[in-house]
């Protein structure tokens, strides 16, 4: 038997070649990569160990723990396998899709943030040593310091409610993916494909009793294409597209927003509904982001990232 207990001080003394990138295809089963020394049993233990570490770190900051999410884990696992087999480390997959694309196409509606960490030449294939390497790759992210602490902020963000953990090895290439999920909105069924210029109905409900819908932002970007391997091997952060439109809640009593509009989103308590036009006549990928506040005293954050392909 082997132990997966983590000694943090030991990890801080380890000198391992690793790459960590900044902090979104159909989800595969949570399995190791081909020719991987990570058995299904070991994989579950590694995931449980990382979840414990994450929640210990969140407890130190006095933010709520996160729970393991099956869908996010399948999506994270598929990306980890893709990177290990493809010999790259990136937030983009070999199909050119980002984390929120992958999660949405697998059926997710929630906002996500992804951490990716990797070692290309692990020093041992023994289960205990793999466990040590996996934990070390996470500790690298957690121990980041400002201003380059994006991964740490993702791990500790109060808005996160769940996480999916993907771990894969191919030969000596180890890949770890942490896909954090913020579940704050329940959305009625949204189709994943539509026609360019089509108008769809978008509706849902905020989960927290005091939550407030600030507005809905609809992002547009061209349909993703598979990038060249050399592009995937170059570290880069990901983000939402630059092009978007904003849909505001309807105002009453003759009030108008600064741009003269009265708003279009019907809000009734925590429920909302709006027509949503895919605003370009050419094919592309739209992402629907609900900006909400947990209560009137909190800052707004993105709670959904729902992708629709217009072809």
Residue frames relative to the residue before (quaternion, step in Angstrom):
aa qw qx qy qz dx dy dz
X 1.0000 0.0000 0.0000 0.0000 0.00 0.00 0.00
X 0.2111 -0.7676 0.5935 0.1183 3.53 -1.21 0.51
X 0.3749 -0.7272 0.5325 0.2171 3.53 -1.19 0.52
X 0.2351 -0.7703 0.5792 0.1260 3.56 -1.03 0.85
X 0.3453 0.7446 -0.5078 0.2620 3.59 1.19 0.32
X 0.3253 -0.7754 0.5229 0.1396 3.53 -0.98 0.94
X 0.1252 -0.7484 0.6483 0.0629 3.54 -0.95 1.00
X 0.3266 -0.7991 0.4673 0.1906 3.57 -0.13 1.29
X 0.6493 0.5286 -0.3390 0.4289 3.61 0.88 -0.84
X 0.6176 0.5413 -0.3467 0.4531 3.57 1.06 -0.72
X 0.6600 0.5190 -0.3235 0.4363 3.59 0.93 -0.88
X 0.6446 0.5418 -0.3278 0.4284 3.57 1.00 -0.75
X 0.6859 0.4619 -0.2840 0.4852 3.61 1.23 -0.34
X 0.5456 0.6352 -0.3989 0.3739 3.58 1.26 -0.18
X 0.1781 -0.7514 0.6239 0.1202 3.58 -1.04 0.79
X 0.1399 0.7925 -0.5686 0.1705 3.54 -0.22 1.35
X 0.4425 -0.6553 0.5291 0.3080 3.58 -1.00 0.72
X 0.1843 0.7775 -0.5788 0.1629 3.57 -0.58 1.13
X 0.2179 -0.7524 0.6080 0.1294 3.51 -1.22 0.56
X 0.0473 -0.7868 0.6152 0.0147 3.58 -0.85 0.96
X 0.2039 -0.8041 0.5507 0.0931 3.58 -0.78 0.98
X 0.6108 -0.5988 0.4043 0.3239 3.57 -1.24 0.66
X 0.1957 -0.6662 0.7087 0.1252 3.31 -1.68 0.61
X 0.4267 -0.0520 -0.8689 -0.2455 -2.88 -7.34 4.93
X 0.1050 0.6249 -0.7721 0.0481 10.34 -4.35 0.95
X 0.6898 -0.4547 0.3334 0.4541 3.37 -0.71 0.30
X 0.5179 -0.6857 0.4149 0.2991 3.58 -0.85 0.98
X 0.2762 -0.7439 0.5867 0.1615 3.54 -1.06 0.82
X 0.6415 -0.4943 0.3936 0.4350 3.54 -1.26 0.12
X 0.5246 -0.6354 0.4619 0.3282 3.58 -1.15 0.58
X 0.2786 0.7573 -0.5318 0.2571 3.56 0.27 1.31
X 0.5746 -0.5796 0.4324 0.3834 3.60 -1.18 0.40
X 0.5978 -0.5443 0.4349 0.3965 3.55 -1.26 0.24
X 0.6778 -0.4778 0.3598 0.4277 3.53 -1.29 0.29
X 0.8315 0.1379 -0.1444 0.5183 3.58 -1.06 0.85
X 0.3974 0.7345 -0.4663 0.2916 3.59 1.15 0.50
X 0.4147 -0.6946 0.5256 0.2633 3.60 -1.09 0.69
X 0.5603 0.6029 -0.3917 0.4114 3.61 1.26 -0.05
X 0.2423 -0.7753 0.5704 0.1218 3.56 -0.46 1.22
X 0.6689 -0.4877 0.3665 0.4247 3.55 -1.29 0.27
X 0.6414 0.5224 -0.3214 0.4608 3.59 1.04 -0.80
X 0.6669 0.4916 -0.3008 0.4723 3.58 0.90 -0.93
X 0.6211 0.5601 -0.3419 0.4284 3.58 0.97 -0.83
X 0.6683 0.4928 -0.3032 0.4675 3.59 0.88 -0.90
X 0.6577 0.5026 -0.3165 0.4632 3.59 0.99 -0.78
X 0.6342 0.5216 -0.3288 0.4664 3.58 1.02 -0.76
X 0.6525 0.5113 -0.3092 0.4660 3.58 0.96 -0.85
X 0.6557 0.5055 -0.3088 0.4681 3.58 0.96 -0.87
X 0.6464 0.5241 -0.3198 0.4530 3.58 1.00 -0.81
X 0.6680 0.4862 -0.3073 0.4722 3.60 0.93 -0.85
X 0.6181 0.5354 -0.3481 0.4584 3.59 1.01 -0.74
X 0.6385 0.5187 -0.3233 0.4678 3.59 0.98 -0.81
X 0.6494 0.5171 -0.3162 0.4592 3.58 0.94 -0.89
X 0.6566 0.5217 -0.3106 0.4475 3.56 0.89 -0.96
X 0.7114 0.4520 -0.2721 0.4643 3.58 0.85 -0.90
X 0.5785 0.5372 -0.3823 0.4801 3.61 1.15 -0.44
X 0.6616 0.5027 -0.3022 0.4672 3.57 0.97 -0.87
X 0.6603 0.4949 -0.3069 0.4742 3.58 0.98 -0.78
X 0.6143 0.5494 -0.3460 0.4484 3.58 1.08 -0.69
X 0.6096 0.5526 -0.3509 0.4471 3.58 1.05 -0.75
X 0.7253 0.4056 -0.2247 0.5089 3.59 1.05 -0.80
X 0.4063 -0.7478 0.4350 0.2942 3.58 1.35 0.08
X 0.4548 0.6125 -0.5028 0.4065 3.54 0.87 1.04
X 0.6309 -0.5785 0.3500 0.3806 3.62 -1.05 0.68
X 0.5341 -0.6178 0.4621 0.3458 3.60 -1.12 0.57
X 0.3562 -0.6886 0.5793 0.2516 3.53 -1.32 0.29
X 0.3269 -0.7241 0.5734 0.2004 3.55 -1.21 0.57
X 0.5459 -0.5938 0.4668 0.3626 3.57 -1.18 0.50
X 0.1648 -0.7830 0.5962 0.0660 3.56 -0.98 0.90
X 0.4632 -0.7228 0.4435 0.2575 3.57 -0.66 1.12
X 0.6732 0.4925 -0.3126 0.4545 3.60 0.85 -0.93
X 0.6667 0.4932 -0.3043 0.4687 3.59 0.87 -0.92
X 0.6330 0.5265 -0.3326 0.4598 3.59 1.05 -0.71
X 0.6495 0.5033 -0.3271 0.4667 3.61 0.95 -0.78
X 0.6562 0.5003 -0.3101 0.4722 3.57 1.00 -0.84
X 0.6585 0.5016 -0.3046 0.4711 3.60 0.94 -0.88
X 0.6472 0.5255 -0.3144 0.4540 3.59 0.99 -0.85
X 0.6451 0.5221 -0.3228 0.4550 3.57 0.96 -0.86
X 0.6709 0.4854 -0.3008 0.4731 3.59 0.98 -0.82
X 0.6232 0.5316 -0.3430 0.4598 3.60 1.00 -0.75
X 0.6536 0.4999 -0.3076 0.4779 3.59 0.96 -0.85
X 0.6296 0.5450 -0.3235 0.4494 3.58 0.96 -0.89
X 0.6954 0.4692 -0.2784 0.4678 3.59 0.89 -0.93
X 0.6632 0.5117 -0.3203 0.4425 3.59 0.91 -0.88
X 0.6931 0.4579 -0.2767 0.4832 3.56 0.91 -0.89
X 0.7293 0.4567 -0.2391 0.4498 3.56 1.00 -0.83
X 0.3848 -0.7544 0.4562 0.2732 3.59 1.30 -0.09
X 0.6104 0.5007 -0.3914 0.4729 3.57 0.87 0.97
X 0.2076 -0.7326 0.6291 0.1560 3.55 -1.37 0.18
X 0.2928 0.7573 -0.5221 0.2612 3.57 -0.43 1.17
X 0.5009 -0.5968 0.5177 0.3534 3.56 -1.29 0.30
X 0.6273 0.4879 -0.3328 0.5076 3.57 1.26 -0.33
X 0.3680 -0.7085 0.5540 0.2358 3.56 -1.11 0.66
X 0.6919 -0.4664 0.3388 0.4346 3.57 -1.28 0.12
X 0.6564 0.4814 -0.3106 0.4908 3.60 1.27 -0.27
X 0.5767 -0.6289 0.3550 0.3820 3.59 1.29 0.09
X 0.5651 0.6184 -0.3794 0.3928 3.58 1.26 0.10
X 0.4087 -0.7098 0.5346 0.2082 3.53 -1.18 0.79
X 0.7467 -0.4294 0.2500 0.4422 3.62 -1.23 0.26
X 0.7064 0.4545 -0.2941 0.4559 3.60 0.79 -0.92
X 0.5643 0.5613 -0.3845 0.4677 3.60 1.20 -0.45
X 0.6848 0.5025 -0.2903 0.4408 3.56 0.83 -1.03
X 0.6823 0.4918 -0.2932 0.4546 3.57 0.86 -0.96
X 0.6735 0.4908 -0.3045 0.4612 3.59 0.91 -0.84
X 0.6752 0.4947 -0.3084 0.4520 3.60 0.88 -0.88
X 0.6427 0.4992 -0.3156 0.4880 3.58 1.25 -0.40
X 0.6687 -0.5116 0.2953 0.4515 3.60 1.27 -0.06
X 0.5201 0.6480 -0.4168 0.3687 3.61 1.23 0.00
X 0.2130 -0.7779 0.5781 0.1238 3.57 -1.17 0.60
X 0.6017 0.6188 -0.3385 0.3748 3.59 1.23 -0.37
X 0.5713 -0.5487 0.4758 0.3822 3.54 -1.32 0.30
X 0.0990 -0.7964 0.5960 0.0271 3.55 -1.07 0.81
X 0.0761 -0.7355 0.6667 0.0932 3.52 -1.37 0.36
X 0.2065 -0.8203 0.5290 0.0680 3.55 -0.83 1.01
X 0.1381 -0.7272 0.6666 0.0878 3.51 -1.16 0.83
X 0.0612 -0.7832 0.6186 0.0139 3.56 -0.98 0.90
X 0.0522 0.7825 -0.6180 0.0547 3.56 -0.94 0.90
X 0.0289 -0.8374 0.5432 -0.0540 3.57 -1.00 0.78
X 0.1085 -0.7256 0.6717 0.1030 3.51 -1.37 0.42
X 0.2940 -0.8014 0.5003 0.1452 3.55 -0.70 1.05
X 0.7802 0.1852 -0.1199 0.5854 3.59 1.22 -0.30
X 0.0928 -0.8102 0.5780 0.0274 3.57 0.19 1.28
X 0.4585 -0.7430 0.4339 0.2222 3.56 -1.00 0.83
X 0.7988 0.0997 -0.0550 0.5908 3.59 1.22 -0.25
X 0.3022 -0.7568 0.5550 0.1670 3.56 -1.12 0.72
X 0.3964 0.6951 -0.5021 0.3279 3.58 1.20 0.34
X 0.6065 -0.5981 0.3700 0.3709 3.63 -0.94 0.79
X 0.6679 0.4997 -0.3170 0.4513 3.60 0.90 -0.87
X 0.6741 0.4841 -0.3004 0.4701 3.58 1.04 -0.75
X 0.5977 0.5331 -0.3591 0.4792 3.59 1.09 -0.62
X 0.6339 0.5315 -0.3219 0.4606 3.56 1.00 -0.87
X 0.6490 0.5165 -0.3139 0.4622 3.57 1.00 -0.83
X 0.6623 0.5036 -0.3062 0.4626 3.58 0.96 -0.86
X 0.6414 0.5272 -0.3267 0.4516 3.59 0.94 -0.86
X 0.6759 0.4868 -0.2930 0.4695 3.55 0.90 -0.94
X 0.6352 0.5344 -0.3323 0.4477 3.58 1.00 -0.77
X 0.6391 0.5297 -0.3313 0.4486 3.58 0.97 -0.82
X 0.6477 0.4892 -0.3209 0.4881 3.57 1.09 -0.66
X 0.6405 0.5370 -0.3293 0.4392 3.59 0.93 -0.88
X 0.5817 0.5744 -0.3691 0.4421 3.60 1.08 -0.66
X 0.6760 0.4877 -0.2895 0.4705 3.56 0.97 -0.86
X 0.6810 0.5078 -0.2866 0.4430 3.55 0.89 -0.98
X 0.7246 0.4551 -0.2431 0.4569 3.59 1.03 -0.76
X 0.3478 0.7316 -0.5146 0.2810 3.60 1.17 0.32
X 0.2166 -0.7699 0.5889 0.1166 3.56 -1.19 0.60
X 0.6117 -0.5630 0.4027 0.3831 3.60 -1.14 0.58
X 0.5934 -0.1654 -0.7837 -0.0801 1.53 -2.15 1.28
X 0.6201 0.5542 -0.3411 0.4383 3.61 1.26 -0.09
X 0.4092 0.7235 -0.4512 0.3249 3.56 0.69 1.12
X 0.1652 0.8360 -0.5066 0.1308 3.57 1.07 0.75
X 0.6481 0.5130 -0.3250 0.4596 3.58 0.99 -0.83
X 0.6475 0.5257 -0.3161 0.4521 3.57 0.92 -0.91
X 0.6493 0.5159 -0.3170 0.4602 3.58 0.96 -0.87
X 0.6284 0.5284 -0.3316 0.4648 3.58 1.05 -0.74
X 0.6521 0.5220 -0.3111 0.4534 3.58 0.92 -0.90
X 0.7900 0.3578 -0.1524 0.4740 3.59 0.93 -0.93
X 0.4113 0.7378 -0.4678 0.2601 3.62 1.22 -0.05
X 0.4667 -0.7049 0.4556 0.2790 3.63 -0.70 1.02
X 0.6252 0.5744 -0.3451 0.4001 3.61 1.08 -0.67
X 0.5713 0.5972 -0.3954 0.4008 3.61 1.15 -0.48
X 0.1378 -0.8005 0.5804 0.0578 3.56 -0.99 0.88
X 0.7962 0.1308 -0.0435 0.5891 3.58 1.17 -0.61
X 0.1212 -0.7712 0.6169 0.1006 3.53 -1.33 0.18
X 0.1780 -0.7313 0.6437 0.1382 3.50 -1.26 0.56
X 0.1521 -0.8072 0.5683 0.0491 3.59 -0.87 0.92
X 0.0557 -0.7907 0.6096 -0.0020 3.54 -0.74 1.12
X 0.0043 -0.7857 0.6172 -0.0425 3.57 -0.91 0.98
X 0.1129 0.8003 -0.5799 0.1020 3.58 -0.79 0.99
X 0.1035 -0.7597 0.6378 0.0735 3.53 -1.27 0.58
X 0.0159 0.7374 -0.6752 -0.0126 3.52 -1.21 0.68
X 0.7794 -0.0381 -0.0627 0.6223 3.54 -0.45 1.27
X 0.7647 -0.3067 0.2321 0.5171 3.63 -0.62 -1.06
X 0.5059 0.6492 -0.4203 0.3820 3.60 1.24 0.25
X 0.0968 -0.7986 0.5941 -0.0018 3.56 -0.59 1.24
X 0.0322 -0.7966 0.6035 -0.0144 3.56 -0.90 0.98
X 0.0724 -0.7806 0.6208 0.0094 3.57 -0.97 0.97
X 0.0464 -0.7910 0.6099 -0.0159 3.57 -0.83 1.06
X 0.0833 -0.7661 0.6367 0.0287 3.57 -0.89 1.01
X 0.0622 -0.8079 0.5860 -0.0065 3.57 -0.45 1.21
X 0.1588 -0.8124 0.5584 0.0539 3.58 -0.23 1.31
X 0.1711 -0.7953 0.5807 0.0319 3.54 -1.01 0.94
X 0.1795 -0.7638 0.6129 0.0936 3.57 -1.05 0.86
X 0.0650 -0.8189 0.5702 -0.0065 3.58 -0.20 1.29
X 0.2050 0.7894 -0.5474 0.1876 3.56 -0.27 1.31
X 0.7521 0.3182 -0.1670 0.5525 3.57 1.28 -0.22
X 0.2097 -0.7247 0.6410 0.1412 3.52 -1.19 0.70
X 0.1108 -0.8267 0.5515 0.0091 3.58 -0.62 1.14
X 0.4597 -0.6513 0.5265 0.2954 3.56 -1.05 0.79
X 0.7155 -0.4930 0.2824 0.4065 3.54 -1.17 0.64
X 0.0675 -0.7764 0.6265 0.0105 3.56 -0.94 0.97
X 0.3966 -0.7187 0.5092 0.2588 3.60 -0.76 0.94
X 0.4620 -0.7244 0.4546 0.2350 3.54 -1.06 0.80
X 0.7607 0.2333 -0.1689 0.5817 3.60 1.23 -0.26
X 0.0272 0.7865 -0.6148 0.0520 3.56 -1.14 0.69
X 0.5636 -0.5731 0.4663 0.3695 3.55 -1.35 -0.02
X 0.5737 -0.5658 0.4479 0.3874 3.62 -1.08 0.58
X 0.8123 0.2397 -0.1950 0.4947 3.58 -0.90 0.91
X 0.4784 0.6876 -0.4333 0.3327 3.60 1.25 -0.08
X 0.2804 -0.7236 0.6016 0.1894 3.56 -1.23 0.55
X 0.0912 -0.7958 0.5982 0.0234 3.57 -0.82 1.03
X 0.4377 -0.6459 0.5445 0.3077 3.56 -1.31 0.25
X 0.0678 -0.7931 0.6053 0.0022 3.55 -0.87 1.00
X 0.1380 0.8025 -0.5630 0.1414 3.58 -0.68 1.08
X 0.1370 0.7925 -0.5858 0.1004 3.53 -1.25 0.44
X 0.3551 -0.7159 0.5648 0.2060 3.52 -1.34 -0.26
X 0.4151 -0.6824 0.5466 0.2515 3.56 -1.04 0.83
X 0.4421 -0.7462 0.4423 0.2281 3.58 -0.87 0.94
X 0.6987 0.4550 -0.2853 0.4727 3.61 0.96 -0.77
X 0.5845 -0.6297 0.3865 0.3354 3.62 -0.95 0.85
X 0.7750 0.3366 -0.1799 0.5038 3.60 0.98 -0.80
X 0.3987 0.7484 -0.4591 0.2649 3.59 1.26 0.11
X 0.1784 -0.7745 0.6041 0.0584 3.54 -1.18 0.74
X 0.3180 -0.7202 0.5832 0.2001 3.58 -1.00 0.86
X 0.2782 -0.7714 0.5505 0.1566 3.59 -0.59 1.12
X 0.7239 -0.3011 0.2376 0.5735 3.56 0.80 -1.04
X 0.3621 -0.6858 0.5799 0.2495 3.54 -1.37 0.11
X 0.1269 -0.7868 0.6019 0.0515 3.56 -0.83 1.02
X 0.1603 -0.7874 0.5926 0.0571 3.55 -0.91 0.99
X 0.1777 -0.8102 0.5563 0.0510 3.56 -0.50 1.25
X 0.1569 -0.7738 0.6071 0.0893 3.55 -1.20 0.63
X 0.1071 0.7602 -0.6382 0.0575 3.54 -1.15 0.73
X 0.6053 -0.5470 0.4119 0.4058 3.60 -1.15 0.42
X 0.6095 -0.5355 0.4234 0.4030 3.57 -1.22 0.42
X 0.4740 -0.6977 0.4527 0.2891 3.63 -0.83 0.92
X 0.1731 -0.7602 0.6195 0.0909 3.53 -1.22 0.67
X 0.5774 -0.5828 0.4213 0.3864 3.62 -1.06 0.58
X 0.2926 -0.7723 0.5342 0.1803 3.62 -0.68 1.01
X 0.5946 -0.5373 0.4481 0.3962 3.55 -1.30 0.22
X 0.6380 -0.5616 0.3708 0.3743 3.56 -1.15 0.66
X 0.6413 0.5306 -0.3414 0.4366 3.61 0.92 -0.81
X 0.6167 0.5313 -0.3414 0.4700 3.60 1.12 -0.63
X 0.6666 0.5031 -0.2974 0.4627 3.59 0.95 -0.86
X 0.6819 0.5008 -0.2803 0.4535 3.57 1.12 -0.63
X 0.6072 0.5277 -0.3586 0.4735 3.60 1.28 0.05
X 0.4181 -0.7301 0.4729 0.2617 3.65 -0.54 1.10
X 0.1933 0.7539 -0.6124 0.1383 3.56 -1.03 0.87
X 0.4428 -0.6665 0.5213 0.2965 3.61 -1.10 0.61
X 0.3097 -0.7250 0.5716 0.2274 3.56 -1.25 0.25
X 0.0561 -0.7884 0.6121 0.0247 3.54 -1.25 0.37
X 0.6034 -0.5070 0.4469 0.4233 3.54 -1.33 0.00
X 0.6265 -0.5590 0.3755 0.3926 3.62 -1.15 0.49
X 0.5713 -0.6051 0.4424 0.3343 3.56 -1.28 0.40
X 0.7145 0.4574 -0.2564 0.4632 3.59 1.04 -0.74
X 0.2084 0.7797 -0.5645 0.1734 3.59 -0.76 1.04
X 0.2201 -0.7117 0.6376 0.1964 3.52 -1.39 0.18
X 0.2989 -0.7635 0.5519 0.1522 3.59 -1.19 0.56
X 0.1584 -0.7686 0.6163 0.0655 3.55 -0.97 0.97
X 0.1728 -0.8160 0.5484 0.0591 3.57 -0.58 1.20
X 0.5869 -0.5489 0.4479 0.3919 3.60 -1.21 0.43
X 0.5660 -0.6032 0.4458 0.3422 3.56 -1.15 0.67
X 0.2659 -0.7382 0.5995 0.1584 3.55 -1.10 0.80
X 0.2703 -0.7589 0.5729 0.1511 3.57 -1.16 0.61
X 0.7666 0.4088 -0.2598 0.4216 3.53 -1.32 0.07
X 0.6631 -0.5301 0.3102 0.4278 3.58 1.10 0.61
X 0.4542 0.6921 -0.4547 0.3286 3.61 1.24 0.10
X 0.1187 -0.7810 0.6106 0.0560 3.55 -1.21 0.63
X 0.5035 -0.6070 0.5135 0.3380 3.53 -1.26 0.41
X 0.7267 -0.4582 0.2861 0.4244 3.57 -1.26 0.28
X 0.7020 0.4513 -0.2715 0.4795 3.59 1.11 -0.62
X 0.6261 -0.5800 0.3206 0.4107 3.59 1.29 0.18
X 0.5700 0.6006 -0.3858 0.4070 3.57 1.24 -0.18
X 0.4046 -0.7128 0.5241 0.2313 3.55 -1.24 0.57
X 0.5686 -0.5865 0.3886 0.4263 3.60 1.24 -0.20
X 0.2583 -0.7949 0.5386 0.1060 3.55 -1.19 0.57
X 0.6428 0.5417 -0.3238 0.4342 3.60 1.15 -0.54
X 0.2877 -0.7470 0.5764 0.1643 3.59 -0.76 1.04
X 0.0589 -0.8024 0.5937 -0.0155 3.57 -0.68 1.13
X 0.0128 0.7809 -0.6228 0.0475 3.54 -0.85 1.04
X 0.7884 -0.1305 0.0380 0.5999 3.56 0.00 1.31
X 0.7884 -0.2324 0.2001 0.5333 3.56 -0.62 -1.15
X 0.5988 0.5641 -0.3601 0.4399 3.61 1.26 -0.09
X 0.0492 -0.7958 0.6035 0.0110 3.57 -1.13 0.63
X 0.0133 -0.7790 0.6267 -0.0135 3.55 -1.26 0.53
X 0.1357 0.7946 -0.5843 0.0934 3.58 -1.02 0.77
X 0.4272 -0.6079 0.5720 0.3475 3.57 -1.19 0.40
X 0.1092 -0.7984 0.5917 0.0228 3.57 -1.01 0.82
X 0.1742 -0.8096 0.5564 0.0669 3.57 -0.47 1.22
X 0.3539 -0.6767 0.6037 0.2291 3.55 -0.98 0.89
X 0.2603 -0.8960 0.3463 0.0974 3.46 0.20 1.46
X 0.6701 0.4222 -0.3335 0.5113 3.61 1.18 0.23
X 0.4427 -0.7013 0.4964 0.2564 3.55 -1.11 0.67
X 0.6368 0.5038 -0.3279 0.4830 3.59 1.26 -0.11
X 0.6315 -0.5312 0.3859 0.4125 3.63 -1.17 0.41
X 0.2261 0.7685 -0.5789 0.1522 3.55 -1.20 0.55
X 0.4537 -0.6596 0.5317 0.2764 3.51 -1.37 0.00
X 0.1487 -0.7923 0.5898 0.0475 3.57 -0.71 1.14
X 0.1176 -0.7797 0.6125 0.0552 3.56 -1.08 0.78
X 0.2385 -0.7900 0.5566 0.0958 3.56 -0.71 1.17
X 0.0408 -0.8100 0.5841 -0.0326 3.57 -0.62 1.19
X 0.1907 -0.7592 0.6145 0.0987 3.57 -0.71 1.11
X 0.1974 -0.7624 0.6081 0.1004 3.56 -0.70 1.11
X 0.0509 0.8179 -0.5679 0.0767 3.59 -0.60 1.10
X 0.2576 -0.6994 0.6308 0.2161 3.51 -1.42 0.12
X 0.5069 -0.6486 0.4693 0.3197 3.59 -0.99 0.78
X 0.7544 -0.1127 0.0545 0.6443 3.56 1.24 -0.57
X 0.7214 -0.4833 0.2796 0.4096 3.58 -1.23 0.27
X 0.6778 0.4978 -0.2931 0.4549 3.60 1.19 -0.38
X 0.6446 0.5369 -0.3153 0.4435 3.60 1.25 -0.22
X 0.5393 -0.5884 0.4874 0.3542 3.55 -1.28 0.39
X 0.5130 -0.6436 0.4676 0.3224 3.57 -1.14 0.58
X 0.0411 -0.7745 0.6311 0.0129 3.55 -1.26 0.53
X 0.5561 -0.5988 0.4591 0.3484 3.55 -1.27 0.40
X 0.1396 -0.8250 0.5464 0.0359 3.57 -0.78 1.07
X 0.7685 0.1984 -0.1653 0.5855 3.61 1.24 -0.15
X 0.0031 -0.7439 0.6675 0.0326 3.54 -1.27 0.53
X 0.0928 0.8229 -0.5405 0.1485 3.53 0.21 1.37
X 0.1975 -0.8219 0.5293 0.0727 3.57 -0.58 1.16
X 0.0737 -0.7620 0.6431 0.0202 3.54 -1.10 0.88
X 0.2548 -0.7611 0.5789 0.1442 3.57 -0.81 0.99
X 0.1472 -0.7677 0.6199 0.0683 3.57 -0.84 1.03
X 0.0392 0.8130 -0.5752 0.0812 3.55 -0.60 1.19
